[in-house]
Amino acid sequence: MTRKRSYRQNCALAIAMDRIGERWTLLIVRELLIRPRRFGELLANLNGIGTNLLTTRLQRLQDDGLVEKLAPEGGHANYQLSAQGQKLEEVVHCLIRWGMQFPQDRDGNFQRRREWDILPLRAYFNPGAARQWSGSYQLELDGETFHLAAIGNQLRELADSSEKPVARLSLSSDLAIAISNGEISLRQALKDKQIPYSGRRRDVEAFFAAFSAQGAYEQLAASSRSQVSAVPSTRSTS
């Protein structure tokens, strides 16, 4: 097991930070939340991390039971999140929602990958509201096209885009965030033709209803309440 620094504090937050608080660690988790990755993919997607540091971070994540190394396929091993590591998904989503309030790079100086654009959608996604969806959607976001569907309680990007979507719509990420946060009403945005779309208006409205920030926080709160209620009471019955 690799050695690592510790805050040495008897606090759940400090204990969590001992495991995921080092630089690059949560970005590795981000990559593995998208899908299992080969070492070379992680190295390419995490520009600047370096081979030795990536090796160290992956080993520590394995030591803590958050990442698993799969048997090599074609001479290359894949890394994936363990069941414990998958529990970090909502942590990452909360940080994404918090981070969206800060200015994004508009000058093209930062590394950007298409896969990262789907993460805010997942972070704001409310599966309860998505039950109103009558099919899949084609979304053009900042010039990138996504074919999205609600499968179970998850937002999924469809690899096969042959399915006819119930609606096609186009908008910028800035406008999407403003609508999700309630800064701009969807009704006004549609009235002002800020969102070009095809399909029934009610399907477009159903799409946006599944991505409200308030809905995402309500979903998180409901999940937290259910977890708390599942904890056995330690109160004496005598």
C-alpha positions in Angstrom: 0.0 0.0 0.0 1.3 3.4 -0.9 2.0 5.9 1.8 -0.1 9.1 1.8 -0.5 12.2 3.9 -3.4 12.5 6.3 -5.1 15.4 8.1 -5.2 13.1 11.2 -8.5 14.6 12.4 -11.4 12.6 13.8 -13.9 14.3 11.5 -15.8 12.6 8.6 -14.9 15.4 6.2 -11.2 15.2 7.0 -11.4 11.4 6.6 -13.1 11.8 3.2 -10.5 14.4 2.1 -7.7 11.9 3.1 -9.1 9.7 0.3 -10.2 12.1 -2.4 -8.8 15.5 -1.5 -5.5 15.4 -3.4 -5.0 17.2 -6.7 -6.3 15.3 -9.7 -8.1 12.6 -7.6 -11.6 13.8 -8.2 -10.9 14.4 -11.9 -9.8 10.8 -12.1 -13.2 9.9 -10.5 -14.9 12.1 -13.0 -13.3 10.2 -15.9 -14.3 6.9 -14.5 -17.8 8.0 -13.8 -18.2 8.5 -17.6 -16.9 4.9 -18.3 -14.0 2.6 -17.5 -10.7 3.9 -18.9 -7.3 2.6 -20.0 -4.3 4.3 -18.4 -3.5 6.0 -21.7 -7.0 7.5 -21.9 -6.7 8.9 -18.4 -3.3 10.4 -19.2 -4.6 12.0 -22.4 -7.8 13.4 -20.7 -5.9 14.7 -17.7 -3.5 17.0 -19.5 -0.6 17.8 -17.2 -0.9 15.1 -14.6 2.2 13.1 -15.8 2.7 9.3 -15.8 4.2 8.9 -12.4 1.6 11.0 -10.6 -1.3 9.3 -12.4 0.2 5.9 -11.4 0.4 7.1 -7.7 -3.2 8.4 -7.7 -4.6 5.3 -9.2 -2.8 3.1 -6.8 -4.1 5.1 -3.8 -7.6 4.9 -5.1 -7.2 1.2 -5.4 -5.8 0.9 -1.9 -8.8 2.8 -0.6 -11.2 0.5 -2.4 -12.5 3.2 -4.7 -11.1 2.0 -8.0 -10.6 -1.5 -9.5 -8.1 -2.6 -12.1 -9.6 -5.0 -14.6 -7.9 -7.8 -16.4 -6.1 -6.6 -19.5 -7.9 -6.7 -22.8 -5.7 -6.6 -25.9 -2.7 -6.0 -23.7 -4.2 -3.0 -21.9 -5.8 -2.9 -18.4 -8.9 -0.9 -17.7 -9.7 1.0 -14.5 -13.2 1.4 -13.2 -14.9 2.6 -10.1 -15.8 0.1 -7.4 -19.2 0.0 -5.8 -17.8 2.3 -3.1 -16.3 4.6 -5.7 -19.6 4.9 -7.6 -21.1 6.5 -4.4 -19.0 9.5 -5.2 -21.2 10.3 -8.2 -23.5 12.6 -6.2 -20.5 14.2 -4.6 -19.2 15.1 -8.0 -22.7 16.2 -9.2 -23.0 18.6 -6.2 -19.5 20.1 -6.9 -20.5 20.5 -10.6 -23.7 22.4 -9.6 -21.7 24.5 -7.2 -19.0 25.2 -9.8 -21.4 26.2 -12.5 -21.9 29.6 -10.8 -18.3 30.6 -11.7 -17.2 32.0 -15.0 -16.3 29.4 -17.6 -13.4 29.6 -20.1 -14.6 31.5 -23.2 -11.2 32.1 -24.8 -10.5 28.5 -25.7 -7.4 28.4 -23.4 -8.7 25.4 -21.4 -8.8 21.8 -22.4 -12.3 20.8 -23.4 -13.8 17.4 -24.2 -17.2 16.6 -25.5 -17.7 14.0 -22.8 -17.4 16.7 -20.1 -20.4 18.6 -21.5 -22.8 15.7 -20.5 -21.8 15.9 -16.9 -23.7 19.1 -16.0 -26.8 17.6 -17.6 -26.4 14.5 -15.4 -25.8 16.8 -12.3 -29.0 18.7 -12.9 -31.1 15.7 -14.0 -34.2 14.9 -12.0 -35.4 11.3 -12.9 -38.8 11.9 -11.2 -39.6 14.7 -13.6 -38.2 12.8 -16.6 -41.1 10.3 -16.2 -43.0 12.8 -18.3 -40.7 12.2 -21.3 -42.4 10.3 -24.1 -39.1 9.4 -25.9 -35.6 10.5 -26.6 -34.3 13.9 -27.4 -31.7 15.4 -29.7 -29.9 18.3 -28.0 -27.5 20.6 -29.7 -25.5 22.3 -26.9 -22.8 24.8 -27.8 -22.6 23.1 -31.2 -22.2 19.6 -29.9 -25.1 17.1 -30.6 -26.3 14.7 -28.0 -29.0 12.0 -28.2 -30.4 11.7 -24.8 -32.9 9.3 -23.1 -34.0 8.6 -19.5 -33.3 4.9 -18.8 -34.2 3.8 -15.3 -33.2 6.7 -13.0 -30.2 7.7 -15.2 -29.7 10.1 -18.1 -28.1 8.2 -20.9 -26.5 9.3 -24.2 -27.6 6.9 -26.9 -24.8 5.5 -29.0 -27.4 4.6 -31.7 -28.9 7.8 -33.0 -31.2 6.1 -35.4 -34.2 6.4 -33.0 -36.4 9.3 -34.0 -36.4 11.9 -31.1 -39.6 13.3 -29.9 -38.0 16.8 -30.1 -34.9 18.5 -31.4 -33.6 21.6 -29.7 -30.6 23.9 -29.7 -29.2 26.2 -27.1 -26.1 27.5 -25.4 -24.9 26.2 -22.1 -25.2 29.7 -20.6 -28.9 29.8 -21.5 -29.4 26.2 -20.2 -27.9 27.1 -16.8 -30.0 30.3 -16.6 -33.2 28.3 -17.3 -32.3 25.5 -14.8 -31.5 28.1 -12.1 -34.7 30.0 -12.7 -32.9 33.1 -13.8 -34.8 33.0 -17.1 -38.2 31.4 -17.6 -38.5 28.7 -20.2 -41.8 30.3 -21.4 -40.0 33.6 -22.1 -37.0 31.9 -23.8 -39.4 30.1 -26.1 -41.4 33.2 -26.8 -38.2 35.2 -27.6 -37.1 32.3 -29.9 -33.9 31.8 -28.0 -34.4 28.0 -28.3 -34.8 26.8 -31.9 -36.7 23.5 -31.7 -38.8 21.0 -33.7 -41.5 18.8 -32.1 -44.3 19.4 -29.7 -43.9 22.3 -27.3 -45.1 20.1 -24.4 -42.2 17.7 -25.1 -39.7 20.5 -25.0 -41.2 21.7 -21.7 -41.0 18.2 -20.3 -37.3 18.1 -21.3 -36.5 21.2 -19.4 -38.6 20.2 -16.4 -36.2 17.4 -15.8 -33.2 19.7 -15.5 -34.2 22.3 -12.9 -31.6 23.0 -10.2 -34.4 23.0 -7.6 -35.5 19.6 -8.8 -32.0 18.3 -8.6 -31.6 19.5 -5.0 -35.0 18.1 -4.1 -34.0 14.7 -5.5 -30.8 14.9 -3.4 -32.7 15.8 -0.3 -35.2 12.9 -0.8 -32.3 10.5 -1.3 -30.6 11.8 1.9 -33.8 11.4 3.9 -34.3 7.9 2.7 -30.7 7.0 3.7 -31.2 8.5 7.1 -34.5 6.7 7.7 -32.7 3.4 6.7 -30.2 3.8 9.6 -31.3 1.6 12.5 -32.2 3.6 15.6 -29.8 3.2 18.6 -32.4 4.6 21.1 -33.0 2.2 23.9 -36.5 0.6 24.0 -36.3 -0.3 27.7 
